[in-house]
Amino acid sequence: GQALTGALMIGVAGASLPVAGAVAFGVGCATGISAGALSEWTVDGIMDKMKLRRDREIEMSSKVQEKETGDEVAAILDSMCKIIEDGMQ
């Protein structure tokens, strides 16, 4: 970008070398800042999606563990009720 800008300024616009260099430097700075901002925005978006996915996986895992624990408690209570019923007969 900078080399092309400098060449156009000198060749087409007839600018002096210092002016063409200054304009090319400005274009390089603007391009670098824009690329950096776009990169940061992209990385932030990816990290947010990864965190959301991880949070969902943790939530699903917790729900599965709660269900398994609930099923175990229900099975124990059923066994206890059967023992009590058998003892009453």
C-alpha positions as a printed NumPy array, in Angstrom:
array([[  0.   ,   0.   ,   0.   ],
       [  2.732,   2.445,   0.921],
       [  4.888,   1.753,  -2.139],
       [  1.911,   2.031,  -4.492],
       [  0.774,   5.283,  -2.88 ],
       [  4.282,   6.746,  -3.131],
       [  4.633,   5.723,  -6.773],
       [  1.238,   7.21 ,  -7.666],
       [  2.014,  10.453,  -5.865],
       [  5.316,  10.846,  -7.714],
       [  4.245,   9.52 , -11.109],
       [  0.651,  10.732, -11.47 ],
       [  0.399,  13.725,  -9.161],
       [  3.96 ,  14.904,  -9.755],
       [  4.569,  15.29 ,  -6.032],
       [  8.029,  15.726,  -4.621],
       [  9.724,  12.816,  -2.912],
       [  9.211,  14.162,   0.646],
       [  5.504,  14.81 ,   0.026],
       [  5.014,  11.392,  -1.564],
       [  6.864,   9.818,   1.393],
       [  4.689,  11.643,   3.923],
       [  1.485,  10.622,   2.166],
       [  2.699,   7.023,   1.843],
       [  3.577,   7.026,   5.566],
       [  0.076,   8.26 ,   6.435],
       [ -1.501,   5.574,   4.269],
       [  0.697,   2.94 ,   5.942],
       [ -0.294,   4.133,   9.411],
       [ -3.999,   4.183,   8.565],
       [ -3.782,   0.729,   7.001],
       [ -1.911,  -0.671,   9.989],
       [ -4.367,   0.78 ,  12.49 ],
       [ -7.334,  -0.509,  10.487],
       [ -5.83 ,  -3.988,  10.155],
       [ -5.031,  -4.083,  13.874],
       [ -8.548,  -3.003,  14.837],
       [-10.116,  -5.558,  12.495],
       [ -7.854,  -8.287,  13.864],
       [ -8.708,  -7.383,  17.462],
       [-12.433,  -7.321,  16.655],
       [-12.186, -10.751,  14.997],
       [-10.217, -12.3  ,  17.86 ],
       [-12.644, -10.848,  20.432],
       [-15.581, -12.303,  18.503],
       [-13.978, -15.743,  18.351],
       [-13.083, -15.668,  22.051],
       [-16.652, -14.656,  22.962],
       [-18.058, -17.558,  20.938],
       [-15.618, -19.995,  22.544],
       [-16.562, -18.77 ,  26.045],
       [-20.27 , -19.071,  25.254],
       [-19.757, -22.629,  23.958],
       [-17.707, -23.57 ,  27.043],
       [-20.361, -22.073,  29.361],
       [-23.078, -24.072,  27.58 ],
       [-21.047, -27.281,  27.901],
       [-20.542, -26.655,  31.625],
       [-24.25 , -25.946,  32.067],
       [-25.225, -29.123,  30.188],
       [-22.717, -31.158,  32.214],
       [-24.162, -29.779,  35.448],
       [-27.691, -30.657,  34.364],
       [-26.629, -34.21 ,  33.493],
       [-24.911, -34.595,  36.868],
       [-27.995, -33.241,  38.668],
       [-30.231, -35.676,  36.788],
       [-27.925, -38.606,  37.525],
       [-27.816, -37.655,  41.213],
       [-31.605, -37.27 ,  41.256],
       [-32.014, -40.689,  39.626],
       [-29.699, -42.248,  42.226],
       [-31.63 , -40.651,  45.095],
       [-34.937, -41.827,  43.606],
       [-33.578, -45.389,  43.28 ],
       [-32.413, -45.366,  46.917],
       [-35.78 , -44.05 ,  48.106],
       [-37.6  , -46.708,  46.085],
       [-35.427, -49.399,  47.673],
       [-36.086, -48.019,  51.138],
       [-39.841, -47.91 ,  50.515],
       [-39.8  , -51.536,  49.346],
       [-37.858, -52.578,  52.461],
       [-40.347, -50.759,  54.681],
       [-43.324, -52.275,  52.81 ],
       [-41.8  , -55.751,  53.075],
       [-41.262, -55.225,  56.807],
       [-44.893, -54.239,  57.318],
       [-46.248, -57.378,  55.702]])
